[in-house]
Amino acid sequence: GVGAVRIERTELRGEPGRQTAAKASSGESEEIPCGLIVRSVGFDLTPLEGLPLDPKSRRVPHVNGRVSEAEGEDQHSSLYVAGWVKRGPTGIIATNLTDAQETAARAFVDLKQKESGSHADPAVVEAALASAGVRPVSFEGWRKIEAEELRRGAAQGKSAEKLTDVAEMLRIAAS
């Protein structure tokens, strides 16, 4: 059986944009007692109707996060992607941040270039969500959840304590 898992500090090596994680030169490690190790490795994407998917790379073709019909084509689309569906199963958790920033910047530019007389109707989306039984959380509600996570984290000497119970999060958002 398993009695512990040893983790070792890593550090980024290489030039920005092409960095990889490698064992830190400090050799720092920690042993954590445990009775079970669960390994979760892999990536697959379930195709969605209307969303192009390159069969070879298993990624959605895009230009800076805006979906296109084929890799490198800069067709105007109102669909955007980030994360592994955009670049494949690579990088570390922080890679998603810069990746999402690129996509958000592209969406922002696209929104600014749209005609000011947009015919988008938020009520259509709200009605579709309501009919599907989805309860959206407003930005104000999200800020309440974040404040509670920060409060709970501070009480434990941490920066934040992530809430994981959806019902509790919805209750806090509505308060």
MDAnalysis code that builds the backbone (N, CA, C; Angstrom):
import MDAnalysis as mda
import numpy as np

u = mda.Universe.empty(525, n_residues=175, atom_resindex=np.repeat(np.arange(175), 3), trajectory=True)
u.add_TopologyAttr("name", ["N", "CA", "C"] * 175)
u.add_TopologyAttr("resid", np.arange(1, 176))
u.add_TopologyAttr("resname", ["GLY", "VAL", "GLY", "ALA", "VAL", "ARG", "ILE", "GLU", "ARG", "THR", "GLU", "LEU", "ARG", "GLY", "GLU", "PRO", "GLY", "ARG", "GLN", "THR", "ALA", "ALA", "LYS", "ALA", "SER", "SER", "GLY", "GLU", "SER", "GLU", "GLU", "ILE", "PRO", "CYS", "GLY", "LEU", "ILE", "VAL", "ARG", "SER", "VAL", "GLY", "PHE", "ASP", "LEU", "THR", "PRO", "LEU", "GLU", "GLY", "LEU", "PRO", "LEU", "ASP", "PRO", "LYS", "SER", "ARG", "ARG", "VAL", "PRO", "HIS", "VAL", "ASN", "GLY", "ARG", "VAL", "SER", "GLU", "ALA", "GLU", "GLY", "GLU", "ASP", "GLN", "HIS", "SER", "SER", "LEU", "TYR", "VAL", "ALA", "GLY", "TRP", "VAL", "LYS", "ARG", "GLY", "PRO", "THR", "GLY", "ILE", "ILE", "ALA", "THR", "ASN", "LEU", "THR", "ASP", "ALA", "GLN", "GLU", "THR", "ALA", "ALA", "ARG", "ALA", "PHE", "VAL", "ASP", "LEU", "LYS", "GLN", "LYS", "GLU", "SER", "GLY", "SER", "HIS", "ALA", "ASP", "PRO", "ALA", "VAL", "VAL", "GLU", "ALA", "ALA", "LEU", "ALA", "SER", "ALA", "GLY", "VAL", "ARG", "PRO", "VAL", "SER", "PHE", "GLU", "GLY", "TRP", "ARG", "LYS", "ILE", "GLU", "ALA", "GLU", "GLU", "LEU", "ARG", "ARG", "GLY", "ALA", "ALA", "GLN", "GLY", "LYS", "SER", "ALA", "GLU", "LYS", "LEU", "THR", "ASP", "VAL", "ALA", "GLU", "MET", "LEU", "ARG", "ILE", "ALA", "ALA", "SER"])
u.atoms.positions = np.array([
    [0.812, -1.188, 0.000],
    [0.000, 0.000, 0.000],
    [0.854, 1.249, 0.000],
    [0.195, 2.353, -0.150],
    [0.852, 3.659, -0.170],
    [0.857, 4.228, 1.242],
    [1.989, 4.778, 1.663],
    [2.081, 5.382, 2.974],
    [2.257, 6.884, 2.916],
    [2.790, 7.384, 1.784],
    [3.035, 8.816, 1.646],
    [3.330, 9.133, 0.187],
    [3.235, 10.392, -0.112],
    [3.636, 10.874, -1.429],
    [4.661, 11.984, -1.200],
    [5.721, 11.963, -1.982],
    [6.754, 12.996, -1.861],
    [6.575, 13.963, -3.029],
    [6.456, 15.234, -2.691],
    [6.356, 16.258, -3.722],
    [7.629, 17.093, -3.675],
    [8.045, 17.567, -4.838],
    [9.263, 18.357, -4.930],
    [8.954, 19.693, -5.573],
    [9.620, 20.721, -5.102],
    [9.436, 22.063, -5.644],
    [9.932, 22.084, -7.082],
    [9.172, 22.780, -7.920],
    [9.579, 22.961, -9.311],
    [9.786, 24.437, -9.589],
    [10.421, 24.718, -10.704],
    [10.617, 26.094, -11.129],
    [10.527, 26.142, -12.645],
    [10.180, 27.314, -13.162],
    [10.097, 27.464, -14.606],
    [11.488, 27.684, -15.184],
    [11.756, 27.022, -16.310],
    [13.029, 27.193, -17.005],
    [12.745, 27.446, -18.475],
    [13.585, 28.265, -19.073],
    [13.431, 28.567, -20.487],
    [12.965, 29.992, -20.695],
    [12.914, 30.340, -21.977],
    [12.518, 31.706, -22.298],
    [11.001, 31.861, -22.191],
    [10.533, 33.058, -21.840],
    [9.094, 33.288, -21.693],
    [8.322, 32.825, -22.930],
    [7.200, 32.178, -22.671],
    [6.387, 31.650, -23.746],
    [6.751, 30.236, -24.148],
    [7.927, 29.763, -23.722],
    [8.382, 28.409, -24.048],
    [8.925, 27.712, -22.802],
    [8.471, 28.174, -21.646],
    [8.984, 27.636, -20.399],
    [8.405, 26.264, -20.084],
    [9.177, 25.511, -19.345],
    [8.718, 24.225, -18.851],
    [9.021, 24.157, -17.353],
    [8.257, 23.347, -16.644],
    [8.497, 23.157, -15.218],
    [9.566, 22.083, -15.056],
    [10.511, 22.348, -14.171],
    [11.586, 21.391, -13.905],
    [11.855, 21.357, -12.408],
    [12.440, 20.268, -11.946],
    [12.788, 20.137, -10.533],
    [13.674, 21.313, -10.124],
    [13.320, 21.962, -9.022],
    [14.065, 23.131, -8.556],
    [15.469, 22.748, -8.128],
    [16.392, 23.649, -8.362],
    [17.784, 23.401, -7.998],
    [17.966, 23.306, -6.489],
    [17.009, 23.823, -5.705],
    [17.119, 23.772, -4.244],
    [16.981, 22.353, -3.711],
    [16.347, 21.480, -4.497],
    [16.128, 20.105, -4.050],
    [15.082, 19.986, -2.956],
    [14.342, 21.071, -2.706],
    [13.332, 21.093, -1.650],
    [12.212, 20.100, -1.958],
    [11.835, 19.324, -0.931],
    [10.739, 18.372, -1.104],
    [9.954, 18.267, 0.199],
    [8.779, 17.669, 0.097],
    [7.927, 17.461, 1.263],
    [7.271, 16.106, 1.127],
    [7.144, 15.395, 2.236],
    [6.476, 14.110, 2.224],
    [5.140, 14.233, 2.945],
    [4.071, 13.823, 2.256],
    [2.728, 13.953, 2.796],
    [2.158, 12.563, 3.028],
    [1.836, 12.220, 4.283],
    [1.250, 10.904, 4.551],
    [-0.106, 10.755, 3.855],
    [-0.337, 9.591, 3.265],
    [-1.620, 9.327, 2.614],
    [-1.791, 7.822, 2.431],
    [-3.005, 7.423, 2.141],
    [-3.278, 6.009, 1.923],
    [-3.740, 5.718, 0.516],
    [-3.894, 6.758, -0.306],
    [-4.390, 6.590, -1.660],
    [-3.836, 7.697, -2.543],
    [-3.464, 7.343, -3.754],
    [-3.033, 8.326, -4.744],
    [-3.922, 8.147, -5.962],
    [-4.538, 9.231, -6.420],
    [-5.369, 9.202, -7.611],
    [-4.667, 10.009, -8.684],
    [-4.422, 9.382, -9.816],
    [-3.743, 10.039, -10.925],
    [-4.780, 10.446, -11.954],
    [-4.725, 11.683, -12.384],
    [-5.666, 12.175, -13.382],
    [-4.878, 12.846, -14.486],
    [-4.701, 12.144, -15.584],
    [-3.943, 12.656, -16.716],
    [-4.734, 12.363, -17.975],
    [-4.755, 13.309, -18.868],
    [-5.406, 13.071, -20.140],
    [-6.246, 14.245, -20.562],
    [-6.654, 14.208, -21.807],
    [-7.465, 15.284, -22.353],
    [-8.238, 14.746, -23.534],
    [-9.510, 15.036, -23.551],
    [-10.320, 14.732, -24.709],
    [-11.412, 15.784, -24.780],
    [-11.923, 15.996, -25.956],
    [-12.926, 17.019, -26.180],
    [-14.119, 16.384, -26.863],
    [-15.267, 16.600, -26.320],
    [-16.499, 16.127, -26.948],
    [-16.937, 17.184, -27.949],
    [-17.049, 16.809, -29.220],
    [-17.455, 17.801, -30.228],
    [-18.825, 18.394, -29.913],
    [-18.978, 19.691, -30.175],
    [-20.243, 20.396, -29.980],
    [-20.748, 20.847, -31.340],
    [-22.024, 20.659, -31.580],
    [-22.609, 21.065, -32.855],
    [-22.391, 22.558, -33.081],
    [-21.910, 22.896, -34.257],
    [-21.683, 24.295, -34.599],
    [-20.313, 24.818, -34.212],
    [-19.536, 24.041, -33.481],
    [-18.195, 24.459, -33.077],
    [-17.183, 23.636, -33.865],
    [-16.393, 24.278, -34.736],
    [-15.437, 23.504, -35.531],
    [-14.375, 22.862, -34.644],
    [-13.966, 21.678, -35.033],
    [-12.960, 20.946, -34.270],
    [-11.997, 20.291, -35.241],
    [-10.714, 20.595, -35.101],
    [-9.706, 19.970, -35.944],
    [-9.559, 18.520, -35.503],
    [-9.841, 17.557, -36.383],
    [-9.808, 16.152, -35.969],
    [-8.427, 15.649, -35.578],
    [-7.385, 16.266, -36.132],
    [-6.024, 15.812, -35.826],
    [-5.525, 16.365, -34.488],
    [-5.651, 17.677, -34.303],
    [-5.129, 18.298, -33.077],
    [-6.118, 18.229, -31.924],
    [-7.395, 17.956, -32.221],
    [-8.464, 17.941, -31.207],
    [-8.577, 19.305, -30.530],
    [-8.346, 20.355, -31.310],
    [-8.490, 21.724, -30.820],
    [-9.457, 22.473, -31.713],
    [-10.008, 23.547, -31.170],
    [-10.885, 24.417, -31.947],
    [-10.000, 25.411, -32.694],
    [-10.140, 25.497, -34.034],
    [-9.323, 26.470, -34.767],
    [-9.733, 27.893, -34.376],
    [-8.751, 28.768, -34.258],
    [-9.028, 30.135, -33.791],
    [-7.912, 31.066, -34.206],
    [-8.177, 32.349, -34.093],
    [-7.162, 33.389, -34.241],
    [-7.236, 34.228, -32.981],
    [-6.228, 34.140, -32.142],
    [-6.184, 34.858, -30.862],
    [-7.422, 34.601, -30.013],
    [-7.958, 33.398, -30.103],
    [-9.096, 33.031, -29.278],
    [-10.436, 33.141, -29.961],
    [-10.511, 33.855, -31.094],
    [-11.779, 33.952, -31.818],
    [-11.870, 32.766, -32.764],
    [-12.942, 32.003, -32.646],
    [-13.118, 30.775, -33.421],
    [-13.158, 31.081, -34.910],
    [-12.446, 30.254, -35.689],
    [-12.466, 30.349, -37.148],
    [-12.797, 28.966, -37.694],
    [-13.070, 28.883, -38.970],
    [-13.407, 27.592, -39.568],
    [-12.193, 26.683, -39.707],
    [-11.025, 27.288, -39.920],
    [-9.795, 26.509, -40.047],
    [-8.665, 27.282, -39.393],
    [-7.663, 26.572, -38.884],
    [-6.535, 27.191, -38.183],
    [-5.922, 28.293, -39.039],
    [-5.787, 29.479, -38.454],
    [-5.140, 30.590, -39.131],
    [-6.077, 31.475, -39.930],
    [-7.297, 31.032, -40.207],
    [-8.252, 31.873, -40.926],
    [-8.827, 32.887, -39.946],
    [-8.875, 34.125, -40.365],
    [-9.375, 35.177, -39.480],
    [-10.801, 35.559, -39.868],
    [-11.710, 34.621, -39.749],
    [-13.112, 34.900, -40.041],
    [-13.741, 35.526, -38.808],
    [-14.665, 36.447, -39.045],
    [-15.339, 37.054, -37.899],
    [-16.342, 36.052, -37.327],
    [-16.240, 35.829, -36.056],
    [-17.115, 34.902, -35.355],
    [-17.474, 35.522, -34.021],
    [-18.571, 35.079, -33.452],
    [-18.952, 35.543, -32.123],
    [-18.655, 34.482, -31.079],
    [-17.857, 33.496, -31.463],
    [-17.466, 32.441, -30.532],
    [-15.994, 32.608, -30.177],
    [-15.690, 32.383, -28.894],
    [-14.321, 32.528, -28.420],
    [-13.962, 31.319, -27.574],
    [-12.671, 30.972, -27.554],
    [-12.211, 29.830, -26.766],
    [-10.962, 30.206, -25.974],
    [-10.748, 29.465, -24.887],
    [-9.545, 29.626, -24.077],
    [-9.221, 28.275, -23.452],
    [-8.039, 28.141, -22.927],
    [-7.650, 26.898, -22.250],
    [-7.251, 25.805, -23.220],
    [-7.396, 24.559, -22.766],
    [-6.942, 23.418, -23.557],
    [-7.665, 23.292, -24.883],
    [-8.923, 23.674, -24.956],
    [-9.663, 23.580, -26.209],
    [-9.051, 24.529, -27.245],
    [-8.344, 25.544, -26.771],
    [-7.708, 26.527, -27.642],
    [-6.294, 26.096, -28.043],
    [-5.506, 25.597, -27.092],
    [-4.096, 25.345, -27.368],
    [-3.672, 23.896, -27.212],
    [-4.571, 23.052, -26.737],
    [-4.202, 21.657, -26.489],
    [-3.779, 21.486, -25.040],
    [-3.614, 20.238, -24.610],
    [-3.294, 19.963, -23.199],
    [-1.840, 20.267, -22.862],
    [-1.548, 21.560, -22.741],
    [-0.182, 21.990, -22.430],
    [-0.211, 23.075, -21.367],
    [0.933, 23.306, -20.765],
    [1.073, 24.408, -19.833],
    [0.732, 24.047, -18.405],
    [0.769, 25.065, -17.582],
    [0.455, 24.923, -16.167],
    [-0.808, 25.750, -15.895],
    [-1.311, 25.686, -14.689],
    [-2.541, 26.407, -14.368],
    [-2.432, 27.883, -14.738],
    [-1.314, 28.499, -14.468],
    [-1.144, 29.922, -14.766],
    [-1.159, 30.201, -16.262],
    [-0.878, 29.201, -17.078],
    [-0.917, 29.387, -18.524],
    [-2.317, 29.783, -18.965],
    [-3.332, 29.263, -18.283],
    [-4.710, 29.605, -18.638],
    [-4.985, 31.090, -18.464],
    [-4.301, 31.730, -17.515],
    [-4.529, 33.147, -17.270],
    [-4.115, 33.981, -18.481],
    [-2.879, 33.813, -18.949],
    [-2.430, 34.593, -20.105],
    [-3.211, 34.205, -21.349],
    [-3.555, 32.939, -21.448],
    [-4.341, 32.456, -22.568],
    [-5.712, 33.135, -22.581],
    [-6.376, 33.187, -21.439],
    [-7.691, 33.821, -21.334],
    [-7.581, 35.331, -21.557],
    [-6.484, 35.936, -21.110],
    [-6.296, 37.370, -21.325],
    [-6.217, 37.686, -22.820],
    [-5.522, 36.827, -23.574],
    [-5.430, 37.024, -25.023],
    [-6.828, 36.948, -25.652],
    [-7.606, 35.943, -25.244],
    [-8.953, 35.780, -25.782],
    [-9.836, 36.962, -25.389],
    [-9.763, 37.390, -24.128],
    [-10.572, 38.519, -23.668],
    [-10.204, 39.798, -24.417],
    [-8.904, 39.999, -24.658],
    [-8.462, 41.185, -25.401],
    [-9.033, 41.160, -26.816],
    [-9.034, 39.970, -27.445],
    [-9.591, 39.852, -28.800],
    [-11.090, 40.148, -28.785],
    [-11.815, 39.613, -27.813],
    [-13.252, 39.859, -27.711],
    [-13.523, 41.352, -27.487],
    [-12.701, 41.997, -26.683],
    [-12.867, 43.422, -26.402],
    [-12.679, 44.244, -27.676],
    [-11.630, 43.933, -28.440],
    [-11.392, 44.639, -29.702],
    [-12.573, 44.425, -30.648],
    [-13.043, 43.180, -30.727],
    [-14.171, 42.881, -31.603],
    [-15.419, 43.660, -31.184],
    [-15.673, 43.741, -29.884],
    [-16.838, 44.482, -29.403],
    [-16.736, 45.966, -29.740],
    [-15.541, 46.522, -29.611],
    [-15.349, 47.947, -29.918],
    [-15.541, 48.221, -31.404],
    [-15.217, 47.219, -32.244],
    [-15.336, 47.407, -33.688],
    [-16.765, 47.204, -34.194],
    [-17.615, 46.576, -33.369],
    [-19.008, 46.363, -33.782],
    [-19.713, 47.707, -33.912],
    [-20.729, 47.718, -34.718],
    [-21.530, 48.934, -34.842],
    [-22.178, 49.239, -33.501],
    [-22.312, 50.519, -33.202],
    [-22.914, 50.904, -31.921],
    [-24.383, 50.512, -31.842],
    [-25.045, 50.305, -32.977],
    [-26.454, 49.932, -32.979],
    [-26.647, 48.425, -32.931],
    [-25.949, 47.746, -32.056],
    [-26.054, 46.288, -31.947],
    [-27.481, 45.889, -31.603],
    [-27.910, 44.777, -32.172],
    [-29.258, 44.287, -31.933],
    [-29.276, 43.156, -30.910],
    [-28.208, 42.986, -30.172],
    [-28.149, 41.936, -29.152],
    [-29.192, 42.230, -28.077],
    [-29.901, 41.187, -27.662],
    [-30.957, 41.359, -26.676],
    [-30.686, 40.439, -25.488],
    [-30.200, 40.996, -24.370],
    [-29.910, 40.166, -23.199],
    [-31.127, 39.402, -22.704],
    [-32.324, 39.908, -22.935],
    [-33.541, 39.244, -22.464],
    [-33.694, 37.863, -23.109],
    [-33.211, 37.709, -24.349],
    [-33.291, 36.410, -25.032],
    [-32.435, 35.387, -24.292],
    [-31.231, 35.786, -23.904],
    [-30.340, 34.886, -23.169],
    [-30.918, 34.584, -21.790],
    [-31.411, 35.601, -21.114],
    [-31.990, 35.411, -19.782],
    [-33.174, 34.446, -19.834],
    [-34.019, 34.571, -20.865],
    [-35.172, 33.678, -21.010],
    [-34.723, 32.244, -21.279],
    [-33.692, 32.070, -22.105],
    [-33.181, 30.728, -22.414],
    [-32.605, 30.085, -21.158],
    [-31.876, 30.845, -20.364],
    [-31.318, 30.314, -19.122],
    [-32.431, 29.923, -18.155],
    [-33.424, 30.786, -18.023],
    [-34.535, 30.508, -17.106],
    [-35.298, 29.259, -17.534],
    [-35.528, 29.098, -18.843],
    [-36.278, 27.924, -19.311],
    [-35.470, 26.643, -19.129],
    [-34.154, 26.764, -19.080],
    [-33.296, 25.587, -18.853],
    [-33.078, 25.330, -17.365],
    [-33.663, 26.184, -16.518],
    [-33.508, 26.002, -15.083],
    [-32.167, 26.473, -14.553],
    [-31.473, 27.302, -15.323],
    [-30.163, 27.817, -14.920],
    [-30.357, 29.132, -14.181],
    [-29.704, 29.245, -13.036],
    [-29.796, 30.461, -12.237],
    [-28.474, 31.213, -12.353],
    [-28.400, 32.228, -13.205],
    [-27.134, 32.950, -13.374],
    [-26.795, 33.780, -12.137],
    [-25.515, 34.024, -11.956],
    [-25.030, 34.851, -10.854],
    [-24.538, 36.165, -11.451],
    [-25.026, 37.264, -10.927],
    [-24.606, 38.586, -11.405],
    [-23.176, 38.862, -10.933],
    [-22.588, 39.911, -11.507],
    [-21.246, 40.304, -11.074],
    [-21.272, 40.688, -9.594],
    [-22.327, 41.386, -9.184],
    [-22.474, 41.756, -7.770],
    [-22.529, 40.497, -6.892],
    [-23.272, 39.486, -7.347],
    [-23.349, 38.222, -6.612],
    [-22.003, 37.532, -6.536],
    [-21.269, 37.556, -7.639],
    [-19.927, 36.953, -7.651],
    [-19.018, 37.666, -6.657],
    [-19.135, 38.993, -6.581],
    [-18.305, 39.753, -5.641],
    [-18.623, 39.363, -4.196],
    [-19.891, 39.053, -3.913],
    [-20.271, 38.599, -2.568],
    [-19.634, 37.242, -2.268],
    [-19.636, 36.361, -3.241],
    [-19.004, 35.040, -3.069],
    [-17.512, 35.221, -2.830],
    [-16.875, 36.054, -3.650],
    [-15.442, 36.299, -3.498],
    [-15.128, 36.878, -2.120],
    [-15.933, 37.818, -1.663],
    [-15.711, 38.428, -0.345],
    [-15.803, 37.379, 0.754],
    [-16.746, 36.458, 0.642],
    [-16.886, 35.404, 1.638],
    [-15.687, 34.454, 1.598],
    [-15.194, 34.136, 0.404],
    [-14.003, 33.287, 0.289],
    [-12.785, 33.969, 0.916],
    [-12.654, 35.259, 0.695],
    [-11.542, 36.007, 1.304],
    [-11.684, 36.051, 2.822],
    [-12.906, 36.266, 3.306],
    [-13.146, 36.316, 4.754],
    [-12.791, 34.988, 5.398],
    [-13.256, 33.895, 4.817],
    [-12.976, 32.571, 5.379],
    [-11.488, 32.233, 5.305],
    [-10.839, 32.630, 4.234],
    [-9.415, 32.390, 4.117],
    [-8.630, 33.144, 5.176],
    [-8.972, 34.412, 5.379],
    [-8.289, 35.234, 6.385],
    [-8.427, 34.621, 7.771],
    [-9.599, 34.047, 8.055],
    [-9.827, 33.428, 9.364],
    [-8.937, 32.200, 9.564],
    [-8.449, 31.629, 8.456],
    [-7.581, 30.444, 8.527],
    [-6.125, 30.782, 8.212],
    [-5.832, 32.079, 8.078],
    [-4.457, 32.481, 7.782],
    [-4.062, 32.233, 6.331],
    [-5.061, 32.180, 5.439],
    [-4.804, 31.962, 4.015],
    [-5.347, 33.161, 3.235],
    [-4.956, 33.251, 1.974],
    [-5.469, 34.361, 1.163],
    [-6.955, 34.181, 0.879],
    [-7.398, 32.939, 0.711],
    [-8.818, 32.672, 0.445],
    [-9.123, 31.213, 0.735],
    [-10.389, 30.924, 0.958],
    [-10.872, 29.552, 1.142],
    [-11.951, 29.339, 0.090],
    [-11.663, 28.529, -0.920],
    [-12.568, 28.321, -2.043],
    [-13.850, 27.638, -1.604],
    [-14.982, 28.253, -1.944],
    [-16.277, 27.629, -1.697],
    [-16.517, 26.599, -2.802],
    [-17.050, 25.443, -2.452],
    [-17.288, 24.400, -3.450],
    [-18.735, 23.943, -3.490],
    [-19.541, 24.364, -2.540],
    [-20.943, 23.968, -2.496],
    [-21.762, 24.984, -3.287],
    [-22.321, 24.546, -4.428],
    [-23.037, 25.457, -5.314],
    [-24.242, 26.093, -4.622],
    [-24.996, 25.317, -3.867],
    [-26.162, 25.862, -3.170],
    [-25.736, 26.977, -2.206],
    [-24.634, 26.761, -1.506],
    [-24.135, 27.783, -0.586],
    [-23.699, 29.032, -1.348],
    [-23.017, 28.837, -2.483],
    [-22.582, 29.981, -3.281],
    [-23.793, 30.788, -3.770],
    [-24.840, 30.087, -4.233],
    [-26.034, 30.782, -4.710],
    [-26.725, 31.536, -3.580],
    [-26.731, 30.938, -2.374],
    [-27.324, 31.608, -1.217],
    [-26.559, 32.887, -0.904],
    [-25.240, 32.807, -0.915],
    [-24.405, 33.975, -0.614],
    [-24.584, 35.042, -1.697],
    [-24.626, 34.631, -2.957],
    [-24.788, 35.587, -4.069],
    [-26.109, 36.331, -3.976],
    [-27.134, 35.658, -3.479],
    [-28.460, 36.271, -3.385],
    [-28.645, 37.098, -2.129],
    [-27.711, 37.019, -1.176],
    [-27.871, 37.735, 0.104],
    [-27.676, 39.239, -0.028],
])
